[in-house]
């Protein structure tokens, strides 16, 4: 059975991703206000810690999901020709996949 993110599920996923992103950003702000890294090695070491790495990956996954749901809904509402809509959704999907690959590359390069 095909499961898509529409209606209430889309609304809920967007709200959950927004709440997670808010808490992650607040966590970063509090951390950098209370204990800012004094050098690149200190920052790099903090980013390499397992908790921060996982939280960062989840942040970018939530950001991608949030973007997909929001922009997809706008495109579905305002782009009426089906061919143009499919093309715009495909471009959005490829763009989000490219950004996710870039983020994964950056995060994985830091661990080598």
Phi and psi restraints in degrees (value plus and minus 20) as a CYANA .aco file:
   2 UNK   PHI    -100.8   -60.8
   2 UNK   PSI     107.5   147.5
   3 UNK   PHI    -134.1   -94.1
   3 UNK   PSI     100.8   140.8
   4 UNK   PHI    -135.8   -95.8
   4 UNK   PSI     140.1   180.1
   5 UNK   PHI    -116.6   -76.6
   5 UNK   PSI      75.0   115.0
   6 UNK   PHI    -156.2  -116.2
   6 UNK   PSI     145.6   185.6
   7 UNK   PHI      38.4    78.4
   7 UNK   PSI    -150.4  -110.4
   8 UNK   PHI     -82.2   -42.2
   8 UNK   PSI     -59.3   -19.3
   9 UNK   PHI     -82.0   -42.0
   9 UNK   PSI     -62.8   -22.8
  10 UNK   PHI     -84.2   -44.2
  10 UNK   PSI     -64.2   -24.2
  11 UNK   PHI     -80.3   -40.3
  11 UNK   PSI     -65.8   -25.8
  12 UNK   PHI     -85.3   -45.3
  12 UNK   PSI     -62.8   -22.8
  13 UNK   PHI     -83.6   -43.6
  13 UNK   PSI     -58.9   -18.9
  14 UNK   PHI     -87.7   -47.7
  14 UNK   PSI     -58.5   -18.5
  15 UNK   PHI     -89.1   -49.1
  15 UNK   PSI     -62.0   -22.0
  16 UNK   PHI     -83.6   -43.6
  16 UNK   PSI     -63.8   -23.8
  17 UNK   PHI     -84.6   -44.6
  17 UNK   PSI     -58.2   -18.2
  18 UNK   PHI     -84.9   -44.9
  18 UNK   PSI     -61.7   -21.7
  19 UNK   PHI     -85.0   -45.0
  19 UNK   PSI     -63.9   -23.9
  20 UNK   PHI     -81.7   -41.7
  20 UNK   PSI     -65.4   -25.4
  21 UNK   PHI     -82.4   -42.4
  21 UNK   PSI     -58.3   -18.3
  22 UNK   PHI     -81.1   -41.1
  22 UNK   PSI     -68.2   -28.2
  23 UNK   PHI     -85.0   -45.0
  23 UNK   PSI     -56.7   -16.7
  24 UNK   PHI     -85.1   -45.1
  24 UNK   PSI     -63.9   -23.9
  25 UNK   PHI     -85.6   -45.6
  25 UNK   PSI     -61.1   -21.1
  26 UNK   PHI     -82.4   -42.4
  26 UNK   PSI     -61.0   -21.0
  27 UNK   PHI     -78.6   -38.6
  27 UNK   PSI     -66.6   -26.6
  28 UNK   PHI     -81.7   -41.7
  28 UNK   PSI     -65.3   -25.3
  29 UNK   PHI     -81.2   -41.2
  29 UNK   PSI     -66.5   -26.5
  30 UNK   PHI     -83.5   -43.5
  30 UNK   PSI     -64.1   -24.1
  31 UNK   PHI     -81.4   -41.4
  31 UNK   PSI     -65.8   -25.8
  32 UNK   PHI     -94.1   -54.1
  32 UNK   PSI     -42.1    -2.1
  33 UNK   PHI     -98.6   -58.6
  33 UNK   PSI     -59.5   -19.5
  34 UNK   PHI    -106.0   -66.0
  34 UNK   PSI     -56.7   -16.7
  35 UNK   PHI    -163.6  -123.6
  35 UNK   PSI      48.5    88.5
  36 UNK   PHI     -89.0   -49.0
  36 UNK   PSI     121.8   161.8
  37 UNK   PHI     -87.8   -47.8
  37 UNK   PSI     116.5   156.5
  38 UNK   PHI    -108.4   -68.4
  38 UNK   PSI     -32.2     7.8
  39 UNK   PHI    -173.6  -133.6
  39 UNK   PSI     148.7   188.7
  40 UNK   PHI     -82.3   -42.3
  40 UNK   PSI     -64.2   -24.2
  41 UNK   PHI     -79.3   -39.3
  41 UNK   PSI     -55.8   -15.8
  42 UNK   PHI     -86.4   -46.4
  42 UNK   PSI     -64.4   -24.4
  43 UNK   PHI     -83.5   -43.5
  43 UNK   PSI     -64.6   -24.6
  44 UNK   PHI     -82.5   -42.5
  44 UNK   PSI     -61.8   -21.8
  45 UNK   PHI     -83.5   -43.5
  45 UNK   PSI     -60.5   -20.5
  46 UNK   PHI     -84.4   -44.4
  46 UNK   PSI     -62.8   -22.8
  47 UNK   PHI     -87.0   -47.0
  47 UNK   PSI     -47.8    -7.8
  48 UNK   PHI     -99.7   -59.7
  48 UNK   PSI     -32.2     7.8
  49 UNK   PHI     -83.8   -43.8
  49 UNK   PSI     121.6   161.6
  50 UNK   PHI     -77.0   -37.0
  50 UNK   PSI     -61.8   -21.8
  51 UNK   PHI     -83.7   -43.7
  51 UNK   PSI     -64.7   -24.7
  52 UNK   PHI     -89.0   -49.0
  52 UNK   PSI     -60.0   -20.0
  53 UNK   PHI     -81.1   -41.1
  53 UNK   PSI     -66.9   -26.9
  54 UNK   PHI     -84.7   -44.7
  54 UNK   PSI     -63.5   -23.5
  55 UNK   PHI     -82.4   -42.4
  55 UNK   PSI     -56.1   -16.1
  56 UNK   PHI     -89.0   -49.0
  56 UNK   PSI     -62.9   -22.9
  57 UNK   PHI     -81.7   -41.7
  57 UNK   PSI     -64.3   -24.3
  58 UNK   PHI     -84.9   -44.9
  58 UNK   PSI     -56.6   -16.6
  59 UNK   PHI     -79.6   -39.6
  59 UNK   PSI     -68.4   -28.4
  60 UNK   PHI     -90.6   -50.6
  60 UNK   PSI     -50.3   -10.3
  61 UNK   PHI     -86.0   -46.0
  61 UNK   PSI     -63.3   -23.3
  62 UNK   PHI     -84.3   -44.3
  62 UNK   PSI     -59.7   -19.7
  63 UNK   PHI     -82.4   -42.4
  63 UNK   PSI     -63.3   -23.3
  64 UNK   PHI     -84.8   -44.8
  64 UNK   PSI     -64.5   -24.5
  65 UNK   PHI     -82.8   -42.8
  65 UNK   PSI     -64.9   -24.9
  66 UNK   PHI     -80.4   -40.4
  66 UNK   PSI     -64.2   -24.2
  67 UNK   PHI     -83.9   -43.9
  67 UNK   PSI     -66.9   -26.9
  68 UNK   PHI     -78.1   -38.1
  68 UNK   PSI     -69.8   -29.8
  69 UNK   PHI     -83.6   -43.6
  69 UNK   PSI     -65.9   -25.9
  70 UNK   PHI     -86.9   -46.9
  70 UNK   PSI     -70.2   -30.2
  71 UNK   PHI     -90.6   -50.6
  71 UNK   PSI     -56.1   -16.1
  72 UNK   PHI     -80.2   -40.2
  72 UNK   PSI     -63.6   -23.6
  73 UNK   PHI     -83.2   -43.2
  73 UNK   PSI     -60.6   -20.6
  74 UNK   PHI     -84.1   -44.1
  74 UNK   PSI     -65.5   -25.5
  75 UNK   PHI     -83.0   -43.0
  75 UNK   PSI     -60.3   -20.3
  76 UNK   PHI     -86.4   -46.4
  76 UNK   PSI     -52.0   -12.0
  77 UNK   PHI     -99.9   -59.9
  77 UNK   PSI     -55.1   -15.1
  78 UNK   PHI    -133.6   -93.6
  78 UNK   PSI     -32.8     7.2
  79 UNK   PHI    -124.6   -84.6
  79 UNK   PSI      86.7   126.7
  80 UNK   PHI    -109.6   -69.6
  80 UNK   PSI     -59.7   -19.7
  81 UNK   PHI     -84.5   -44.5
  81 UNK   PSI     105.3   145.3
  82 UNK   PHI     -77.5   -37.5
  82 UNK   PSI     -59.7   -19.7
  83 UNK   PHI     -85.2   -45.2
  83 UNK   PSI     -62.3   -22.3
  84 UNK   PHI     -87.4   -47.4
  84 UNK   PSI     -58.5   -18.5
  85 UNK   PHI     -83.5   -43.5
  85 UNK   PSI     -65.8   -25.8
  86 UNK   PHI     -82.6   -42.6
  86 UNK   PSI     -61.6   -21.6
  87 UNK   PHI     -83.2   -43.2
  87 UNK   PSI     -64.0   -24.0
  88 UNK   PHI     -85.6   -45.6
  88 UNK   PSI     -61.0   -21.0
  89 UNK   PHI     -86.4   -46.4
  89 UNK   PSI     -57.6   -17.6
  90 UNK   PHI     -85.1   -45.1
  90 UNK   PSI     -63.2   -23.2
  91 UNK   PHI     -81.6   -41.6
  91 UNK   PSI     -62.1   -22.1
  92 UNK   PHI     -81.6   -41.6
  92 UNK   PSI     -66.7   -26.7
  93 UNK   PHI     -81.1   -41.1
  93 UNK   PSI     -66.7   -26.7
  94 UNK   PHI     -84.0   -44.0
  94 UNK   PSI     -59.1   -19.1
  95 UNK   PHI     -83.6   -43.6
  95 UNK   PSI     -63.6   -23.6
  96 UNK   PHI     -86.8   -46.8
  96 UNK   PSI     -57.3   -17.3
  97 UNK   PHI     -85.2   -45.2
  97 UNK   PSI     -60.6   -20.6
  98 UNK   PHI     -83.8   -43.8
  98 UNK   PSI     -62.2   -22.2
  99 UNK   PHI     -85.6   -45.6
  99 UNK   PSI     -61.6   -21.6
 100 UNK   PHI     -82.9   -42.9
 100 UNK   PSI     -60.3   -20.3
 101 UNK   PHI     -84.8   -44.8
 101 UNK   PSI     -60.6   -20.6
 102 UNK   PHI     -83.9   -43.9
 102 UNK   PSI     -64.7   -24.7
 103 UNK   PHI     -83.9   -43.9
 103 UNK   PSI     -63.7   -23.7
 104 UNK   PHI     -81.1   -41.1
 104 UNK   PSI     -61.4   -21.4
 105 UNK   PHI     -82.3   -42.3
 105 UNK   PSI     -63.8   -23.8
 106 UNK   PHI     -84.0   -44.0
 106 UNK   PSI     -64.5   -24.5
 107 UNK   PHI     -89.4   -49.4
 107 UNK   PSI     -57.4   -17.4
 108 UNK   PHI     -95.4   -55.4
 108 UNK   PSI     -51.5   -11.5
 109 UNK   PHI     -84.7   -44.7
 109 UNK   PSI     -51.4   -11.4
 110 UNK   PHI     -90.0   -50.0
 110 UNK   PSI     -37.6     2.4
 111 UNK   PHI    -121.3   -81.3
 111 UNK   PSI     -17.3    22.7
